Amino acid sequence: MCLALPSRVVALLDDDQAKVDLGGVTKAISLALVEDVAVGDYVIVHVGYALTKVDPAEAEKTLALFAQMEAAGTSA
């Protein structure tokens, strides 16, 4: 199963690329499908591509829910 997760843009790179952070993991992604992305924005990432920008409050809410699910899974 693949999930498209919100990730925070930490750097803009050449050739429509960006570096994003998701829970301490940093990776390069393509911005070819999304316009006007800035450092600090949240984007939905799937298979190495940013699909859309996300409201920061919604992104934080989603990430908090995933953290709760992870914590519940490790305490069982």
PDB file with SEQRES, HELIX, SHEET and CRYST1 records, atoms N, CA, C and O in Angstrom:
SEQRES   1 A   76  MET CYS LEU ALA LEU PRO SER ARG VAL VAL ALA LEU LEU          
SEQRES   2 A   76  ASP ASP ASP GLN ALA LYS VAL ASP LEU GLY GLY VAL THR          
SEQRES   3 A   76  LYS ALA ILE SER LEU ALA LEU VAL GLU ASP VAL ALA VAL          
SEQRES   4 A   76  GLY ASP TYR VAL ILE VAL HIS VAL GLY TYR ALA LEU THR          
SEQRES   5 A   76  LYS VAL ASP PRO ALA GLU ALA GLU LYS THR LEU ALA LEU          
SEQRES   6 A   76  PHE ALA GLN MET GLU ALA ALA GLY THR SER ALA                  
HELIX    1 AA1 PRO A   56  THR A   74  1                                  19    
SHEET    1 AA1 5 VAL A  25  SER A  30  0                                        
SHEET    2 AA1 5 GLN A  17  LEU A  22 -1                                        
SHEET    3 AA1 5 LEU A   5  LEU A  13 -1                                        
SHEET    4 AA1 5 TYR A  42  HIS A  46 -1                                        
SHEET    5 AA1 5 TYR A  49  VAL A  54 -1                                        
CRYST1    1.000    1.000    1.000  90.00  90.00  90.00 P 1           1          
ATOM      1  N   MET A   1       0.846  -1.168   0.000  1.00  0.00           N  
ATOM      2  CA  MET A   1       0.000   0.000   0.000  1.00  0.00           C  
ATOM      3  C   MET A   1       0.895   1.237   0.000  1.00  0.00           C  
ATOM      4  O   MET A   1       1.901   1.287   0.708  1.00  0.00           O  
ATOM      5  N   CYS A   2       0.523   2.219  -0.792  1.00  0.00           N  
ATOM      6  CA  CYS A   2       1.259   3.478  -0.859  1.00  0.00           C  
ATOM      7  C   CYS A   2       0.401   4.589  -0.278  1.00  0.00           C  
ATOM      8  O   CYS A   2      -0.811   4.630  -0.490  1.00  0.00           O  
ATOM      9  N   LEU A   3       1.035   5.477   0.447  1.00  0.00           N  
ATOM     10  CA  LEU A   3       0.344   6.626   1.016  1.00  0.00           C  
ATOM     11  C   LEU A   3       0.946   7.907   0.467  1.00  0.00           C  
ATOM     12  O   LEU A   3       2.160   8.014   0.296  1.00  0.00           O  
ATOM     13  N   ALA A   4       0.094   8.868   0.194  1.00  0.00           N  
ATOM     14  CA  ALA A   4       0.558  10.200  -0.175  1.00  0.00           C  
ATOM     15  C   ALA A   4       0.503  11.041   1.095  1.00  0.00           C  
ATOM     16  O   ALA A   4      -0.575  11.279   1.640  1.00  0.00           O  
ATOM     17  N   LEU A   5       1.655  11.487   1.563  1.00  0.00           N  
ATOM     18  CA  LEU A   5       1.751  12.159   2.857  1.00  0.00           C  
ATOM     19  C   LEU A   5       2.179  13.612   2.708  1.00  0.00           C  
ATOM     20  O   LEU A   5       2.916  13.947   1.781  1.00  0.00           O  
ATOM     21  N   PRO A   6       1.723  14.483   3.614  1.00  0.00           N  
ATOM     22  CA  PRO A   6       2.201  15.861   3.574  1.00  0.00           C  
ATOM     23  C   PRO A   6       3.650  15.944   4.042  1.00  0.00           C  
ATOM     24  O   PRO A   6       4.036  15.329   5.035  1.00  0.00           O  
ATOM     25  N   SER A   7       4.430  16.708   3.313  1.00  0.00           N  
ATOM     26  CA  SER A   7       5.842  16.911   3.635  1.00  0.00           C  
ATOM     27  C   SER A   7       6.146  18.397   3.554  1.00  0.00           C  
ATOM     28  O   SER A   7       5.584  19.109   2.722  1.00  0.00           O  
ATOM     29  N   ARG A   8       7.039  18.864   4.423  1.00  0.00           N  
ATOM     30  CA  ARG A   8       7.414  20.285   4.453  1.00  0.00           C  
ATOM     31  C   ARG A   8       8.614  20.519   3.549  1.00  0.00           C  
ATOM     32  O   ARG A   8       9.613  19.806   3.637  1.00  0.00           O  
ATOM     33  N   VAL A   9       8.516  21.517   2.684  1.00  0.00           N  
ATOM     34  CA  VAL A   9       9.609  21.874   1.786  1.00  0.00           C  
ATOM     35  C   VAL A   9      10.678  22.592   2.600  1.00  0.00           C  
ATOM     36  O   VAL A   9      10.404  23.606   3.242  1.00  0.00           O  
ATOM     37  N   VAL A  10      11.908  22.055   2.570  1.00  0.00           N  
ATOM     38  CA  VAL A  10      13.001  22.659   3.334  1.00  0.00           C  
ATOM     39  C   VAL A  10      14.019  23.358   2.440  1.00  0.00           C  
ATOM     40  O   VAL A  10      14.817  24.161   2.926  1.00  0.00           O  
ATOM     41  N   ALA A  11      14.003  23.063   1.132  1.00  0.00           N  
ATOM     42  CA  ALA A  11      14.922  23.725   0.199  1.00  0.00           C  
ATOM     43  C   ALA A  11      14.399  23.574  -1.217  1.00  0.00           C  
ATOM     44  O   ALA A  11      13.820  22.548  -1.575  1.00  0.00           O  
ATOM     45  N   LEU A  12      14.609  24.606  -2.014  1.00  0.00           N  
ATOM     46  CA  LEU A  12      14.303  24.530  -3.436  1.00  0.00           C  
ATOM     47  C   LEU A  12      15.596  24.249  -4.175  1.00  0.00           C  
ATOM     48  O   LEU A  12      16.618  24.883  -3.913  1.00  0.00           O  
ATOM     49  N   LEU A  13      15.553  23.301  -5.097  1.00  0.00           N  
ATOM     50  CA  LEU A  13      16.721  22.888  -5.856  1.00  0.00           C  
ATOM     51  C   LEU A  13      16.529  23.249  -7.324  1.00  0.00           C  
ATOM     52  O   LEU A  13      15.459  23.716  -7.715  1.00  0.00           O  
ATOM     53  N   ASP A  14      17.550  23.037  -8.130  1.00  0.00           N  
ATOM     54  CA  ASP A  14      17.457  23.287  -9.567  1.00  0.00           C  
ATOM     55  C   ASP A  14      16.523  22.287 -10.232  1.00  0.00           C  
ATOM     56  O   ASP A  14      16.186  21.252  -9.656  1.00  0.00           O  
ATOM     57  N   ASP A  15      16.110  22.612 -11.454  1.00  0.00           N  
ATOM     58  CA  ASP A  15      15.341  21.701 -12.311  1.00  0.00           C  
ATOM     59  C   ASP A  15      14.021  21.246 -11.695  1.00  0.00           C  
ATOM     60  O   ASP A  15      13.699  20.059 -11.727  1.00  0.00           O  
ATOM     61  N   ASP A  16      13.252  22.186 -11.133  1.00  0.00           N  
ATOM     62  CA  ASP A  16      11.936  21.856 -10.550  1.00  0.00           C  
ATOM     63  C   ASP A  16      12.015  20.766  -9.492  1.00  0.00           C  
ATOM     64  O   ASP A  16      11.151  19.892  -9.425  1.00  0.00           O  
ATOM     65  N   GLN A  17      13.041  20.820  -8.677  1.00  0.00           N  
ATOM     66  CA  GLN A  17      13.214  19.854  -7.593  1.00  0.00           C  
ATOM     67  C   GLN A  17      13.167  20.595  -6.259  1.00  0.00           C  
ATOM     68  O   GLN A  17      13.409  21.800  -6.191  1.00  0.00           O  
ATOM     69  N   ALA A  18      12.853  19.856  -5.213  1.00  0.00           N  
ATOM     70  CA  ALA A  18      12.877  20.407  -3.858  1.00  0.00           C  
ATOM     71  C   ALA A  18      13.329  19.326  -2.905  1.00  0.00           C  
ATOM     72  O   ALA A  18      13.246  18.134  -3.203  1.00  0.00           O  
ATOM     73  N   LYS A  19      13.807  19.759  -1.759  1.00  0.00           N  
ATOM     74  CA  LYS A  19      14.127  18.837  -0.673  1.00  0.00           C  
ATOM     75  C   LYS A  19      13.005  18.986   0.342  1.00  0.00           C  
ATOM     76  O   LYS A  19      12.665  20.100   0.742  1.00  0.00           O  
ATOM     77  N   VAL A  20      12.422  17.846   0.764  1.00  0.00           N  
ATOM     78  CA  VAL A  20      11.334  17.869   1.736  1.00  0.00           C  
ATOM     79  C   VAL A  20      11.706  17.063   2.965  1.00  0.00           C  
ATOM     80  O   VAL A  20      12.564  16.181   2.921  1.00  0.00           O  
ATOM     81  N   ASP A  21      11.036  17.391   4.069  1.00  0.00           N  
ATOM     82  CA  ASP A  21      11.233  16.685   5.330  1.00  0.00           C  
ATOM     83  C   ASP A  21       9.921  16.034   5.738  1.00  0.00           C  
ATOM     84  O   ASP A  21       8.868  16.670   5.746  1.00  0.00           O  
ATOM     85  N   LEU A  22      10.006  14.766   6.072  1.00  0.00           N  
ATOM     86  CA  LEU A  22       8.853  14.046   6.601  1.00  0.00           C  
ATOM     87  C   LEU A  22       9.314  13.242   7.797  1.00  0.00           C  
ATOM     88  O   LEU A  22       9.915  12.177   7.655  1.00  0.00           O  
ATOM     89  N   GLY A  23       9.030  13.759   8.962  1.00  0.00           N  
ATOM     90  CA  GLY A  23       9.386  13.052  10.180  1.00  0.00           C  
ATOM     91  C   GLY A  23      10.869  12.810  10.339  1.00  0.00           C  
ATOM     92  O   GLY A  23      11.276  11.762  10.842  1.00  0.00           O  
ATOM     93  N   GLY A  24      11.687  13.763   9.916  1.00  0.00           N  
ATOM     94  CA  GLY A  24      13.129  13.622  10.047  1.00  0.00           C  
ATOM     95  C   GLY A  24      13.812  12.978   8.856  1.00  0.00           C  
ATOM     96  O   GLY A  24      15.041  12.944   8.795  1.00  0.00           O  
ATOM     97  N   VAL A  25      13.045  12.472   7.918  1.00  0.00           N  
ATOM     98  CA  VAL A  25      13.599  11.899   6.691  1.00  0.00           C  
ATOM     99  C   VAL A  25      13.565  12.981   5.621  1.00  0.00           C  
ATOM    100  O   VAL A  25      12.515  13.565   5.351  1.00  0.00           O  
ATOM    101  N   THR A  26      14.720  13.245   5.013  1.00  0.00           N  
ATOM    102  CA  THR A  26      14.823  14.261   3.975  1.00  0.00           C  
ATOM    103  C   THR A  26      15.070  13.586   2.639  1.00  0.00           C  
ATOM    104  O   THR A  26      15.914  12.697   2.522  1.00  0.00           O  
ATOM    105  N   LYS A  27      14.313  14.026   1.621  1.00  0.00           N  
ATOM    106  CA  LYS A  27      14.530  13.467   0.287  1.00  0.00           C  
ATOM    107  C   LYS A  27      14.226  14.508  -0.772  1.00  0.00           C  
ATOM    108  O   LYS A  27      13.505  15.476  -0.528  1.00  0.00           O  
ATOM    109  N   ALA A  28      14.786  14.295  -1.949  1.00  0.00           N  
ATOM    110  CA  ALA A  28      14.541  15.183  -3.080  1.00  0.00           C  
ATOM    111  C   ALA A  28      13.303  14.696  -3.823  1.00  0.00           C  
ATOM    112  O   ALA A  28      13.109  13.497  -4.024  1.00  0.00           O  
ATOM    113  N   ILE A  29      12.468  15.657  -4.227  1.00  0.00           N  
ATOM    114  CA  ILE A  29      11.259  15.331  -4.976  1.00  0.00           C  
ATOM    115  C   ILE A  29      11.146  16.263  -6.174  1.00  0.00           C  
ATOM    116  O   ILE A  29      11.857  17.265  -6.265  1.00  0.00           O  
ATOM    117  N   SER A  30      10.251  15.925  -7.089  1.00  0.00           N  
ATOM    118  CA  SER A  30       9.977  16.762  -8.248  1.00  0.00           C  
ATOM    119  C   SER A  30       8.817  17.703  -7.954  1.00  0.00           C  
ATOM    120  O   SER A  30       7.821  17.309  -7.347  1.00  0.00           O  
ATOM    121  N   LEU A  31       8.957  18.953  -8.392  1.00  0.00           N  
ATOM    122  CA  LEU A  31       7.882  19.942  -8.291  1.00  0.00           C  
ATOM    123  C   LEU A  31       7.226  20.191  -9.646  1.00  0.00           C  
ATOM    124  O   LEU A  31       6.516  21.183  -9.813  1.00  0.00           O  
ATOM    125  N   ALA A  32       7.452  19.309 -10.608  1.00  0.00           N  
ATOM    126  CA  ALA A  32       6.975  19.512 -11.972  1.00  0.00           C  
ATOM    127  C   ALA A  32       5.455  19.652 -12.068  1.00  0.00           C  
ATOM    128  O   ALA A  32       4.954  20.257 -13.016  1.00  0.00           O  
ATOM    129  N   LEU A  33       4.722  19.108 -11.112  1.00  0.00           N  
ATOM    130  CA  LEU A  33       3.260  19.114 -11.181  1.00  0.00           C  
ATOM    131  C   LEU A  33       2.606  20.220 -10.350  1.00  0.00           C  
ATOM    132  O   LEU A  33       1.384  20.365 -10.371  1.00  0.00           O  
ATOM    133  N   VAL A  34       3.413  21.004  -9.615  1.00  0.00           N  
ATOM    134  CA  VAL A  34       2.871  22.017  -8.701  1.00  0.00           C  
ATOM    135  C   VAL A  34       3.586  23.345  -8.939  1.00  0.00           C  
ATOM    136  O   VAL A  34       4.807  23.383  -9.093  1.00  0.00           O  
ATOM    137  N   GLU A  35       2.823  24.425  -8.968  1.00  0.00           N  
ATOM    138  CA  GLU A  35       3.407  25.751  -9.182  1.00  0.00           C  
ATOM    139  C   GLU A  35       3.510  26.530  -7.876  1.00  0.00           C  
ATOM    140  O   GLU A  35       2.796  26.253  -6.912  1.00  0.00           O  
ATOM    141  N   ASP A  36       4.404  27.500  -7.863  1.00  0.00           N  
ATOM    142  CA  ASP A  36       4.530  28.468  -6.767  1.00  0.00           C  
ATOM    143  C   ASP A  36       4.759  27.831  -5.402  1.00  0.00           C  
ATOM    144  O   ASP A  36       4.093  28.185  -4.429  1.00  0.00           O  
ATOM    145  N   VAL A  37       5.685  26.906  -5.330  1.00  0.00           N  
ATOM    146  CA  VAL A  37       6.038  26.274  -4.060  1.00  0.00           C  
ATOM    147  C   VAL A  37       7.208  27.039  -3.453  1.00  0.00           C  
ATOM    148  O   VAL A  37       8.166  27.374  -4.150  1.00  0.00           O  
ATOM    149  N   ALA A  38       7.129  27.312  -2.157  1.00  0.00           N  
ATOM    150  CA  ALA A  38       8.180  28.035  -1.442  1.00  0.00           C  
ATOM    151  C   ALA A  38       8.654  27.206  -0.256  1.00  0.00           C  
ATOM    152  O   ALA A  38       7.961  26.300   0.207  1.00  0.00           O  
ATOM    153  N   VAL A  39       9.843  27.533   0.224  1.00  0.00           N  
ATOM    154  CA  VAL A  39      10.356  26.883   1.432  1.00  0.00           C  
ATOM    155  C   VAL A  39       9.360  27.137   2.563  1.00  0.00           C  
ATOM    156  O   VAL A  39       8.893  28.259   2.753  1.00  0.00           O  
ATOM    157  N   GLY A  40       9.045  26.085   3.305  1.00  0.00           N  
ATOM    158  CA  GLY A  40       8.075  26.172   4.390  1.00  0.00           C  
ATOM    159  C   GLY A  40       6.689  25.690   4.009  1.00  0.00           C  
ATOM    160  O   GLY A  40       5.877  25.381   4.881  1.00  0.00           O  
ATOM    161  N   ASP A  41       6.407  25.622   2.701  1.00  0.00           N  
ATOM    162  CA  ASP A  41       5.118  25.094   2.248  1.00  0.00           C  
ATOM    163  C   ASP A  41       5.033  23.601   2.527  1.00  0.00           C  
ATOM    164  O   ASP A  41       6.051  22.917   2.628  1.00  0.00           O  
ATOM    165  N   TYR A  42       3.814  23.109   2.650  1.00  0.00           N  
ATOM    166  CA  TYR A  42       3.576  21.672   2.738  1.00  0.00           C  
ATOM    167  C   TYR A  42       3.014  21.203   1.407  1.00  0.00           C  
ATOM    168  O   TYR A  42       2.164  21.863   0.809  1.00  0.00           O  
ATOM    169  N   VAL A  43       3.498  20.061   0.953  1.00  0.00           N  
ATOM    170  CA  VAL A  43       3.008  19.459  -0.283  1.00  0.00           C  
ATOM    171  C   VAL A  43       2.672  17.997  -0.022  1.00  0.00           C  
ATOM    172  O   VAL A  43       3.257  17.358   0.853  1.00  0.00           O  
ATOM    173  N   ILE A  44       1.725  17.481  -0.789  1.00  0.00           N  
ATOM    174  CA  ILE A  44       1.431  16.052  -0.754  1.00  0.00           C  
ATOM    175  C   ILE A  44       2.400  15.382  -1.714  1.00  0.00           C  
ATOM    176  O   ILE A  44       2.471  15.742  -2.889  1.00  0.00           O  
ATOM    177  N   VAL A  45       3.149  14.401  -1.208  1.00  0.00           N  
ATOM    178  CA  VAL A  45       4.163  13.711  -2.007  1.00  0.00           C  
ATOM    179  C   VAL A  45       3.741  12.267  -2.223  1.00  0.00           C  
ATOM    180  O   VAL A  45       3.336  11.572  -1.291  1.00  0.00           O  
ATOM    181  N   HIS A  46       3.844  11.834  -3.471  1.00  0.00           N  
ATOM    182  CA  HIS A  46       3.568  10.438  -3.813  1.00  0.00           C  
ATOM    183  C   HIS A  46       4.550  10.029  -4.900  1.00  0.00           C  
ATOM    184  O   HIS A  46       4.689  10.713  -5.913  1.00  0.00           O  
ATOM    185  N   VAL A  47       5.215   8.933  -4.688  1.00  0.00           N  
ATOM    186  CA  VAL A  47       6.227   8.353  -5.592  1.00  0.00           C  
ATOM    187  C   VAL A  47       7.195   9.400  -6.143  1.00  0.00           C  
ATOM    188  O   VAL A  47       7.516   9.400  -7.332  1.00  0.00           O  
ATOM    189  N   GLY A  48       7.656  10.292  -5.261  1.00  0.00           N  
ATOM    190  CA  GLY A  48       8.694  11.239  -5.631  1.00  0.00           C  
ATOM    191  C   GLY A  48       8.223  12.521  -6.282  1.00  0.00           C  
ATOM    192  O   GLY A  48       9.047  13.333  -6.703  1.00  0.00           O  
ATOM    193  N   TYR A  49       6.915  12.726  -6.375  1.00  0.00           N  
ATOM    194  CA  TYR A  49       6.364  13.934  -6.984  1.00  0.00           C  
ATOM    195  C   TYR A  49       5.468  14.664  -5.997  1.00  0.00           C  
ATOM    196  O   TYR A  49       4.674  14.041  -5.293  1.00  0.00           O  
ATOM    197  N   ALA A  50       5.594  15.981  -5.947  1.00  0.00           N  
ATOM    198  CA  ALA A  50       4.628  16.791  -5.212  1.00  0.00           C  
ATOM    199  C   ALA A  50       3.374  16.853  -6.067  1.00  0.00           C  
ATOM    200  O   ALA A  50       3.435  17.225  -7.238  1.00  0.00           O  
ATOM    201  N   LEU A  51       2.233  16.490  -5.484  1.00  0.00           N  
ATOM    202  CA  LEU A  51       0.979  16.477  -6.231  1.00  0.00           C  
ATOM    203  C   LEU A  51       0.181  17.760  -6.054  1.00  0.00           C  
ATOM    204  O   LEU A  51      -0.481  18.216  -6.986  1.00  0.00           O  
ATOM    205  N   THR A  52       0.240  18.345  -4.859  1.00  0.00           N  
ATOM    206  CA  THR A  52      -0.505  19.565  -4.567  1.00  0.00           C  
ATOM    207  C   THR A  52       0.038  20.207  -3.297  1.00  0.00           C  
ATOM    208  O   THR A  52       0.659  19.543  -2.467  1.00  0.00           O  
ATOM    209  N   LYS A  53      -0.202  21.499  -3.159  1.00  0.00           N  
ATOM    210  CA  LYS A  53       0.128  22.176  -1.907  1.00  0.00           C  
ATOM    211  C   LYS A  53      -1.000  21.930  -0.915  1.00  0.00           C  
ATOM    212  O   LYS A  53      -2.149  21.720  -1.303  1.00  0.00           O  
ATOM    213  N   VAL A  54      -0.655  21.959   0.383  1.00  0.00           N  
ATOM    214  CA  VAL A  54      -1.621  21.688   1.442  1.00  0.00           C  
ATOM    215  C   VAL A  54      -1.581  22.822   2.459  1.00  0.00           C  
ATOM    216  O   VAL A  54      -0.518  23.371   2.750  1.00  0.00           O  
ATOM    217  N   ASP A  55      -2.739  23.165   2.992  1.00  0.00           N  
ATOM    218  CA  ASP A  55      -2.830  24.139   4.063  1.00  0.00           C  
ATOM    219  C   ASP A  55      -1.975  23.661   5.236  1.00  0.00           C  
ATOM    220  O   ASP A  55      -2.089  22.503   5.639  1.00  0.00           O  
ATOM    221  N   PRO A  56      -1.124  24.519   5.789  1.00  0.00           N  
ATOM    222  CA  PRO A  56      -0.239  24.091   6.885  1.00  0.00           C  
ATOM    223  C   PRO A  56      -0.976  23.494   8.082  1.00  0.00           C  
ATOM    224  O   PRO A  56      -0.498  22.524   8.671  1.00  0.00           O  
ATOM    225  N   ALA A  57      -2.117  24.048   8.451  1.00  0.00           N  
ATOM    226  CA  ALA A  57      -2.867  23.513   9.595  1.00  0.00           C  
ATOM    227  C   ALA A  57      -3.358  22.096   9.307  1.00  0.00           C  
ATOM    228  O   ALA A  57      -3.298  21.229  10.180  1.00  0.00           O  
ATOM    229  N   GLU A  58      -3.842  21.856   8.091  1.00  0.00           N  
ATOM    230  CA  GLU A  58      -4.299  20.513   7.715  1.00  0.00           C  
ATOM    231  C   GLU A  58      -3.134  19.532   7.670  1.00  0.00           C  
ATOM    232  O   GLU A  58      -3.267  18.382   8.089  1.00  0.00           O  
ATOM    233  N   ALA A  59      -1.991  19.987   7.160  1.00  0.00           N  
ATOM    234  CA  ALA A  59      -0.809  19.119   7.099  1.00  0.00           C  
ATOM    235  C   ALA A  59      -0.375  18.716   8.503  1.00  0.00           C  
ATOM    236  O   ALA A  59      -0.101  17.542   8.754  1.00  0.00           O  
ATOM    237  N   GLU A  60      -0.310  19.677   9.418  1.00  0.00           N  
ATOM    238  CA  GLU A  60       0.096  19.381  10.798  1.00  0.00           C  
ATOM    239  C   GLU A  60      -0.896  18.432  11.469  1.00  0.00           C  
ATOM    240  O   GLU A  60      -0.496  17.535  12.211  1.00  0.00           O  
ATOM    241  N   LYS A  61      -2.177  18.627  11.212  1.00  0.00           N  
ATOM    242  CA  LYS A  61      -3.214  17.756  11.771  1.00  0.00           C  
ATOM    243  C   LYS A  61      -3.036  16.325  11.261  1.00  0.00           C  
ATOM    244  O   LYS A  61      -3.107  15.374  12.039  1.00  0.00           O  
ATOM    245  N   THR A  62      -2.809  16.175   9.971  1.00  0.00           N  
ATOM    246  CA  THR A  62      -2.608  14.850   9.378  1.00  0.00           C  
ATOM    247  C   THR A  62      -1.364  14.184   9.942  1.00  0.00           C  
ATOM    248  O   THR A  62      -1.396  13.003  10.290  1.00  0.00           O  
ATOM    249  N   LEU A  63      -0.268  14.927  10.035  1.00  0.00           N  
ATOM    250  CA  LEU A  63       0.971  14.362  10.569  1.00  0.00           C  
ATOM    251  C   LEU A  63       0.811  13.954  12.030  1.00  0.00           C  
ATOM    252  O   LEU A  63       1.371  12.945  12.457  1.00  0.00           O  
ATOM    253  N   ALA A  64       0.051  14.731  12.795  1.00  0.00           N  
ATOM    254  CA  ALA A  64      -0.202  14.379  14.198  1.00  0.00           C  
ATOM    255  C   ALA A  64      -1.001  13.084  14.296  1.00  0.00           C  
ATOM    256  O   ALA A  64      -0.734  12.258  15.169  1.00  0.00           O  
ATOM    257  N   LEU A  65      -1.972  12.899  13.417  1.00  0.00           N  
ATOM    258  CA  LEU A  65      -2.756  11.659  13.410  1.00  0.00           C  
ATOM    259  C   LEU A  65      -1.885  10.453  13.074  1.00  0.00           C  
ATOM    260  O   LEU A  65      -2.021   9.397  13.692  1.00  0.00           O  
ATOM    261  N   PHE A  66      -0.993  10.604  12.100  1.00  0.00           N  
ATOM    262  CA  PHE A  66      -0.084   9.505  11.760  1.00  0.00           C  
ATOM    263  C   PHE A  66       0.842   9.192  12.927  1.00  0.00           C  
ATOM    264  O   PHE A  66       1.142   8.025  13.180  1.00  0.00           O  
ATOM    265  N   ALA A  67       1.299  10.217  13.643  1.00  0.00           N  
ATOM    266  CA  ALA A  67       2.162   9.996  14.811  1.00  0.00           C  
ATOM    267  C   ALA A  67       1.401   9.242  15.900  1.00  0.00           C  
ATOM    268  O   ALA A  67       1.965   8.364  16.553  1.00  0.00           O  
ATOM    269  N   GLN A  68       0.131   9.578  16.100  1.00  0.00           N  
ATOM    270  CA  GLN A  68      -0.687   8.865  17.085  1.00  0.00           C  
ATOM    271  C   GLN A  68      -0.865   7.400  16.693  1.00  0.00           C  
ATOM    272  O   GLN A  68      -0.781   6.512  17.541  1.00  0.00           O  
ATOM    273  N   MET A  69      -1.110   7.152  15.410  1.00  0.00           N  
ATOM    274  CA  MET A  69      -1.271   5.767  14.949  1.00  0.00           C  
ATOM    275  C   MET A  69       0.018   4.979  15.137  1.00  0.00           C  
ATOM    276  O   MET A  69      -0.007   3.818  15.545  1.00  0.00           O  
ATOM    277  N   GLU A  70       1.144   5.618  14.838  1.00  0.00           N  
ATOM    278  CA  GLU A  70       2.431   4.947  15.015  1.00  0.00           C  
ATOM    279  C   GLU A  70       2.675   4.631  16.487  1.00  0.00           C  
ATOM    280  O   GLU A  70       3.116   3.532  16.823  1.00  0.00           O  
ATOM    281  N   ALA A  71       2.391   5.584  17.359  1.00  0.00           N  
ATOM    282  CA  ALA A  71       2.588   5.368  18.794  1.00  0.00           C  
ATOM    283  C   ALA A  71       1.677   4.259  19.311  1.00  0.00           C  
ATOM    284  O   ALA A  71       2.099   3.450  20.137  1.00  0.00           O  
ATOM    285  N   ALA A  72       0.454   4.215  18.844  1.00  0.00           N  
ATOM    286  CA  ALA A  72      -0.482   3.172  19.272  1.00  0.00           C  
ATOM    287  C   ALA A  72      -0.022   1.802  18.795  1.00  0.00           C  
ATOM    288  O   ALA A  72      -0.193   0.803  19.494  1.00  0.00           O  
ATOM    289  N   GLY A  73       0.561   1.760  17.608  1.00  0.00           N  
ATOM    290  CA  GLY A  73       1.046   0.489  17.067  1.00  0.00           C  
ATOM    291  C   GLY A  73       2.268  -0.032  17.784  1.00  0.00           C  
ATOM    292  O   GLY A  73       2.450  -1.246  17.881  1.00  0.00           O  
ATOM    293  N   THR A  74       3.110   0.850  18.289  1.00  0.00           N  
ATOM    294  CA  THR A  74       4.333   0.408  18.967  1.00  0.00           C  
ATOM    295  C   THR A  74       4.098   0.092  20.435  1.00  0.00           C  
ATOM    296  O   THR A  74       4.926  -0.568  21.062  1.00  0.00           O  
ATOM    297  N   SER A  75       2.982   0.550  20.995  1.00  0.00           N  
ATOM    298  CA  SER A  75       2.717   0.275  22.408  1.00  0.00           C  
ATOM    299  C   SER A  75       1.891  -0.992  22.607  1.00  0.00           C  
ATOM    300  O   SER A  75       1.657  -1.406  23.743  1.00  0.00           O  
ATOM    301  N   ALA A  76       1.455  -1.599  21.529  1.00  0.00           N  
ATOM    302  CA  ALA A  76       0.609  -2.804  21.640  1.00  0.00           C  
ATOM    303  C   ALA A  76       1.433  -4.045  21.905  1.00  0.00           C  
ATOM    304  O   ALA A  76       0.881  -5.139  22.025  1.00  0.00           O  
TER     305      ALA A  76                                                      
END                                                                             
